[in-house]
Amino acid sequence: MPSRDPEPTAENPYEHLIEHVQDAVVEFELVDGEPLVRDVNRAFVDIFGYEVAAIRGESLNDWIVPEWLLEEAERLDQQTGVGEINYQRVKRETDTGLREFLYRGIPYARDDGPVDGFAVYTDITDLTRQQHRLQVLNRVLRHNLRNEANLIIGHTGRLLDQLPEQSSEWTGAAATIEGAADSLSSLAREAGEINAVLSDTDDADVIDCVPLVHEVVEQHRQRAQRADIGIDLPEVMRVRGNGHLRSAINSLVENAIEHNPAPVPFVRATVRTFDAGWAEIRIDDDAPRIPADERAILTGDLEATQIQHGSGLGLWLVKWVAESYGGELTFGESDRGGNSVRIRLPKP
């Protein structure tokens, strides 16, 4: 692997490619089971901090494997020696300390007998740490939000029962507190649903979305009898998806009702073929339009900041559910001047 050739030629296009990939790549030769470095690419020098001249001809394990992980590294080398390709998350030592990598060991045999190989290291340290931190924050915040909100709701309910009817100022304040606590409880629930979506590693299946829409609409007709909820559904519409799709549809219908100050909120749920190979679940309302900045944040046209970050998690849930199926969330204006929020999904 001539790692310092700056230009591609007909003889070394693959070497040129390896030299410029952002993963650390080591070419090595197994001698008595020990991986001796033949060459490394630029990314290896940048990530591990060891110069080519210093490490070439040396044991790779001596440079990057901590002593307490040597047994693991030797096992991987043994598998490489018998021609097996290795995939594993590993910790390796750089000039600044331990970092976590996705390791791929790829052997190849030379004509004269010895086994050579490539070790490819993708640095996943920052991603792994971020995932762990988010998991901890998610669990702690959801648990605390839910518990504290339930306490507030319970005690506020008792307070409202004890307040005299004529003390409208105090009953109004207590009702406001109860509403805020209920919003916190909903936020914790939405966060839990989002965590379930983002943690789900199963591939999306094929699902008929029509029964899901019908079920969600019927439930909201019973809960919010003041709302006028209509449907326009085909008999069947099969799309890529799974059970999380119901949560997304429910969030859209719920938002359309709760954020509409009209005495009789109008909501219409439509399922239709949008384009060749695509279906659309559309929720139209006559509520005030979702602010343009919030729509732009959700579509990625505007960066979320502390000042402009959207009003809740419901639409983020819908967005991430749609994207997990290879679809998207889009916004338009309904024929009644309100919102038209669409989930577009690929059809099987």
C-alpha positions as CSV (number, residue, x, y, z in Angstrom):
1,M,0.0,0.0,0.0
2,P,2.2,2.9,-1.2
3,S,0.7,5.5,1.1
4,R,2.6,8.5,-0.1
5,D,1.7,8.4,-3.8
6,P,-0.3,11.6,-4.3
7,E,-1.8,10.8,-7.7
8,P,-3.9,7.7,-8.9
9,T,-2.4,5.7,-11.7
10,A,-3.7,2.7,-13.7
11,E,-1.5,0.4,-11.5
12,N,-2.7,1.6,-8.0
13,P,-6.3,2.9,-8.0
14,Y,-7.2,0.9,-4.9
15,E,-4.1,2.1,-3.0
16,H,-5.1,5.7,-3.9
17,L,-8.6,5.0,-2.6
18,I,-7.4,3.6,0.7
19,E,-5.0,6.5,1.1
20,H,-7.9,9.0,1.0
21,V,-10.6,7.2,3.0
22,Q,-11.3,8.7,6.4
23,D,-11.1,5.3,8.2
24,A,-7.7,4.3,9.6
25,V,-6.3,1.4,7.4
26,V,-3.3,-0.7,8.3
27,E,-1.7,-3.2,5.9
28,F,0.0,-6.0,7.8
29,E,1.7,-9.3,7.5
30,L,1.2,-12.1,10.0
31,V,4.5,-13.5,11.1
32,D,4.3,-16.2,13.8
33,G,0.8,-14.9,14.5
34,E,2.0,-11.4,15.1
35,P,0.6,-8.6,12.8
36,L,3.7,-6.7,11.5
37,V,2.8,-3.3,10.0
38,R,3.7,-2.9,6.3
39,D,2.0,0.4,5.8
40,V,-0.8,2.7,7.0
41,N,-2.9,5.4,5.4
42,R,-3.1,9.1,6.3
43,A,-6.2,8.6,8.4
44,F,-4.3,6.2,10.6
45,V,-1.6,8.8,11.3
46,D,-4.3,11.4,12.0
47,I,-6.4,9.3,14.3
48,F,-3.8,7.2,16.2
49,G,-1.0,9.8,16.1
50,Y,1.7,7.4,15.2
51,E,4.0,8.2,12.2
52,V,4.5,5.7,9.4
53,A,8.3,5.6,9.8
54,A,8.0,4.7,13.5
55,I,5.4,2.0,13.2
56,R,6.4,0.3,9.9
57,G,7.8,-3.2,10.5
58,E,6.7,-3.1,14.1
59,S,4.0,-5.2,15.8
60,L,0.7,-3.5,15.4
61,N,-0.5,-4.9,18.8
62,D,2.5,-3.5,20.6
63,W,1.5,0.0,19.5
64,I,-2.3,0.1,19.7
65,V,-3.5,-2.7,21.9
66,P,-3.5,-2.1,25.7
67,E,-2.0,-5.0,27.7
68,W,-5.4,-6.0,29.3
69,L,-6.9,-6.3,25.8
70,L,-4.1,-8.3,24.2
71,E,-5.9,-11.6,24.5
72,E,-8.8,-10.3,22.5
73,A,-6.4,-8.9,19.8
74,E,-4.6,-12.2,19.6
75,R,-7.9,-14.1,19.1
76,L,-8.8,-11.8,16.2
77,D,-5.3,-12.3,14.7
78,Q,-5.8,-16.1,14.9
79,Q,-9.1,-15.8,13.0
80,T,-7.4,-13.6,10.4
81,G,-4.6,-16.2,10.1
82,V,-7.2,-18.9,9.1
83,G,-8.8,-16.6,6.5
84,E,-11.8,-15.3,8.6
85,I,-13.0,-11.8,8.2
86,N,-13.5,-10.1,11.6
87,Y,-16.1,-7.5,12.6
88,Q,-16.0,-6.3,16.2
89,R,-16.2,-3.2,18.4
90,V,-12.9,-2.7,20.1
91,K,-11.0,-0.3,22.2
92,R,-7.5,0.7,21.0
93,E,-4.8,3.0,22.3
94,T,-3.9,6.2,20.5
95,D,-1.3,8.8,21.4
96,T,-4.1,10.6,23.4
97,G,-5.5,7.6,25.1
98,L,-8.2,4.9,24.5
99,R,-10.8,5.3,21.8
100,E,-13.5,3.0,20.5
101,F,-13.5,1.6,17.0
102,L,-15.5,-0.6,14.7
103,Y,-12.8,-3.0,13.6
104,R,-12.7,-5.0,10.4
105,G,-9.9,-7.5,9.8
106,I,-9.7,-8.6,6.2
107,P,-7.2,-11.3,5.3
108,Y,-5.7,-12.2,2.0
109,A,-3.2,-14.9,1.1
110,R,0.0,-14.2,-1.0
111,D,1.2,-16.6,-3.6
112,D,4.3,-17.5,-1.6
113,G,2.2,-18.6,1.4
114,P,2.1,-16.0,4.2
115,V,-1.1,-14.4,5.1
116,D,-1.4,-10.6,4.8
117,G,-4.3,-8.5,5.8
118,F,-5.9,-5.1,6.2
119,A,-7.2,-3.8,9.5
120,V,-9.8,-1.1,9.1
121,Y,-10.7,1.1,12.1
122,T,-13.7,3.4,12.1
123,D,-13.6,5.7,15.1
124,I,-17.0,5.5,16.8
125,T,-15.9,7.0,20.2
126,D,-17.8,10.3,20.0
127,L,-20.9,8.6,18.6
128,T,-20.9,5.9,21.3
129,R,-20.4,8.4,24.1
130,Q,-23.2,10.6,22.7
131,Q,-25.5,7.6,22.5
132,H,-24.8,6.6,26.1
133,R,-25.3,10.1,27.4
134,L,-28.6,10.5,25.5
135,Q,-29.8,7.1,26.8
136,V,-29.0,8.2,30.4
137,L,-30.6,11.6,30.0
138,N,-33.6,10.1,28.3
139,R,-34.2,7.6,31.1
140,V,-33.6,10.1,33.9
141,L,-35.6,13.0,32.4
142,R,-38.5,10.9,31.3
143,H,-38.7,9.2,34.7
144,N,-38.5,12.4,36.6
145,L,-40.8,14.3,34.4
146,R,-43.5,11.7,34.6
147,N,-43.2,11.2,38.3
148,E,-43.2,14.9,39.1
149,A,-46.0,15.7,36.7
150,N,-48.2,13.0,38.2
151,L,-47.5,14.4,41.7
152,I,-48.5,17.9,40.5
153,I,-51.6,16.7,38.8
154,G,-52.7,14.6,41.8
155,H,-52.2,17.4,44.3
156,T,-53.7,20.1,42.1
157,G,-56.8,17.9,41.6
158,R,-57.2,17.7,45.4
159,L,-56.7,21.5,45.7
160,L,-59.4,22.1,43.1
161,D,-61.8,19.9,45.0
162,Q,-61.2,21.9,48.2
163,L,-61.3,25.4,46.8
164,P,-64.6,27.2,47.1
165,E,-66.4,27.8,43.8
166,Q,-66.4,31.6,44.3
167,S,-62.6,31.8,44.4
168,S,-62.3,31.9,40.6
169,E,-58.9,33.4,40.7
170,W,-57.4,30.6,42.7
171,T,-59.3,27.9,40.8
172,G,-58.1,29.3,37.5
173,A,-54.5,29.3,38.8
174,A,-54.8,25.7,39.9
175,A,-56.3,24.7,36.6
176,T,-53.4,26.3,34.8
177,I,-50.9,24.4,36.9
178,E,-52.8,21.2,36.2
179,G,-52.7,21.9,32.5
180,A,-49.0,22.5,32.6
181,A,-48.4,19.3,34.5
182,D,-50.5,17.4,32.0
183,S,-48.3,18.9,29.2
184,L,-45.2,17.7,31.0
185,S,-46.6,14.2,31.3
186,S,-47.4,14.2,27.6
187,L,-43.8,15.4,26.9
188,A,-42.4,12.4,28.9
189,R,-44.7,10.0,27.0
190,E,-43.6,11.4,23.6
191,A,-40.0,11.2,24.6
192,G,-40.5,7.6,25.5
193,E,-42.1,6.9,22.1
194,I,-39.2,8.7,20.3
195,N,-36.7,6.6,22.2
196,A,-38.5,3.4,21.2
197,V,-38.4,4.6,17.5
198,L,-34.7,5.5,17.6
199,S,-33.7,2.4,19.5
200,D,-35.6,0.0,17.2
201,T,-33.1,-1.8,15.0
202,D,-35.7,-4.0,13.2
203,D,-36.2,-3.3,9.6
204,A,-39.5,-1.8,8.6
205,D,-42.1,-4.4,7.5
206,V,-45.0,-4.0,5.1
207,I,-48.2,-2.8,6.8
208,D,-51.7,-1.7,5.7
209,C,-52.0,1.8,7.1
210,V,-55.8,2.2,6.6
211,P,-56.8,0.2,9.7
212,L,-54.3,2.3,11.8
213,V,-55.8,5.6,10.6
214,H,-59.3,4.3,11.2
215,E,-58.5,3.1,14.7
216,V,-56.8,6.4,15.7
217,V,-59.7,8.5,14.3
218,E,-62.3,6.4,16.2
219,Q,-60.5,6.8,19.4
220,H,-60.3,10.6,19.1
221,R,-63.9,10.8,18.1
222,Q,-64.7,9.2,21.5
223,R,-62.3,11.4,23.4
224,A,-62.9,14.7,21.7
225,Q,-66.6,14.6,20.8
226,R,-66.6,18.4,20.2
227,A,-64.3,17.8,17.1
228,D,-65.5,17.2,13.6
229,I,-63.2,14.4,12.4
230,G,-63.7,13.1,8.9
231,I,-61.9,10.4,6.9
232,D,-61.2,9.7,3.3
233,L,-59.7,6.2,3.1
234,P,-59.3,3.5,0.5
235,E,-59.9,-0.1,1.3
236,V,-56.3,-0.9,1.5
237,M,-53.0,1.0,1.3
238,R,-49.9,-1.1,2.0
239,V,-46.7,0.9,2.9
240,R,-43.4,0.3,4.5
241,G,-43.8,0.6,8.2
242,N,-44.5,-1.1,11.6
243,G,-46.3,-0.4,14.8
244,H,-44.6,2.9,15.4
245,L,-46.7,4.3,12.5
246,R,-49.8,4.3,14.7
247,S,-48.0,6.6,17.2
248,A,-47.1,9.1,14.4
249,I,-50.7,9.2,13.1
250,N,-52.1,9.6,16.6
251,S,-49.7,12.5,17.3
252,L,-50.9,14.3,14.1
253,V,-54.6,13.9,14.9
254,E,-54.0,14.9,18.6
255,N,-52.1,18.0,17.6
256,A,-54.8,19.0,15.1
257,I,-57.4,18.9,17.8
258,E,-55.5,20.3,20.8
259,H,-54.0,23.2,19.0
260,N,-57.3,24.4,17.5
261,P,-59.1,27.0,19.5
262,A,-62.3,26.7,17.4
263,P,-65.5,25.6,19.2
264,V,-65.7,22.7,16.7
265,P,-62.2,21.8,15.5
266,F,-62.2,20.3,12.0
267,V,-59.9,17.4,11.2
268,R,-59.8,15.3,8.1
269,A,-57.6,12.1,7.7
270,T,-56.9,11.1,4.1
271,V,-54.9,8.2,2.7
272,R,-54.1,8.2,-1.0
273,T,-51.5,7.2,-3.6
274,F,-49.2,10.2,-3.9
275,D,-47.0,9.2,-6.8
276,A,-45.8,6.0,-8.4
277,G,-44.5,3.8,-5.6
278,W,-45.5,6.3,-2.9
279,A,-48.4,6.7,-0.5
280,E,-49.5,9.7,1.6
281,I,-51.2,9.9,5.0
282,R,-52.5,13.5,5.2
283,I,-54.1,15.2,8.2
284,D,-55.8,18.5,7.4
285,D,-57.3,20.9,9.9
286,D,-58.6,24.5,10.2
287,A,-56.3,25.4,13.1
288,P,-53.8,28.3,13.1
289,R,-50.8,27.5,10.9
290,I,-47.8,25.9,12.4
291,P,-45.2,28.7,12.6
292,A,-43.0,28.9,9.5
293,D,-39.8,28.7,11.6
294,E,-41.0,25.6,13.3
295,R,-41.8,24.0,10.0
296,A,-38.4,25.0,8.7
297,I,-36.7,23.4,11.7
298,L,-38.5,20.2,11.1
299,T,-37.7,20.0,7.4
300,G,-34.0,20.9,8.1
301,D,-34.2,24.3,6.4
302,L,-33.5,26.1,9.7
303,E,-31.2,25.0,12.5
304,A,-32.7,24.4,15.9
305,T,-31.4,26.8,18.5
306,Q,-32.3,27.6,22.1
307,I,-34.6,30.3,20.9
308,Q,-36.1,28.6,17.9
309,H,-36.5,24.9,18.6
310,G,-40.2,24.1,18.1
311,S,-42.9,23.8,20.7
312,G,-42.8,20.1,21.5
313,L,-41.8,16.6,20.5
314,G,-44.9,15.4,18.7
315,L,-43.9,16.5,15.2
316,W,-40.3,15.2,15.8
317,L,-41.8,11.8,16.6
318,V,-43.7,11.9,13.3
319,K,-40.6,13.0,11.3
320,W,-38.3,10.3,12.7
321,V,-40.9,7.6,12.3
322,A,-41.4,8.6,8.6
323,E,-37.7,8.7,8.0
324,S,-37.1,5.3,9.7
325,Y,-39.3,3.8,6.9
326,G,-37.5,5.7,4.1
327,G,-40.2,8.4,3.9
328,E,-40.6,12.0,4.9
329,L,-42.7,14.6,6.7
330,T,-44.0,17.6,4.7
331,F,-46.3,20.5,5.3
332,G,-48.8,22.4,3.3
333,E,-52.0,24.5,3.7
334,S,-55.3,22.8,3.9
335,D,-58.3,23.9,1.8
336,R,-59.7,25.5,5.0
337,G,-56.6,27.7,5.5
338,G,-55.2,25.5,8.3
339,N,-52.4,22.9,8.3
340,S,-52.0,20.0,5.9
341,V,-49.4,17.7,7.4
342,R,-48.4,14.7,5.3
343,I,-46.5,11.5,6.0
344,R,-45.1,10.2,2.7
345,L,-44.1,6.5,2.7
346,P,-42.8,4.1,0.0
347,K,-45.2,1.4,-1.1
348,P,-43.9,-2.1,-1.3
